[in-house]
Amino acid sequence: MLAQFHKLLPQSRIARWLALAEPTFYQRAFTPLITLWYLIFQRLSPNHHLSQVQEDALGGGADRLSPPGKRLSQQLCSEATTSYSDARQRLPLPVCQRALG
């Protein structure tokens, strides 16, 4: 499913959408692409809790979407869900609407 997601929403498309939105989202561990992936992952997962996302991220679930040399699983230092929760709030609404519309 991750491979299909990556084909539908390549980084270049998301970068164009971010350029049109307010400049509030900059590259952190949870990039816009990874954040969008985990929004969908969280909804489709039988367990919708933030902890399920964090567990998958720590296990390398989205490492293929990470920038070269910056695998998400290696950037996360704890099981706290704060970084993903913050990333969801930083992601501009128009970007979510375009991705999911």
Secondary structure, 3 states (H helix, E strand, C coil): CHHHHHHHCCHHHHHHHHHHCCCCCCCCCCCHHHHHHHHHHHHHCCCCCHHHHHHHHHCCCCHHHCCCCCCHHHHCCCCCCHHHHHHHHHCCHHHHHHHHC
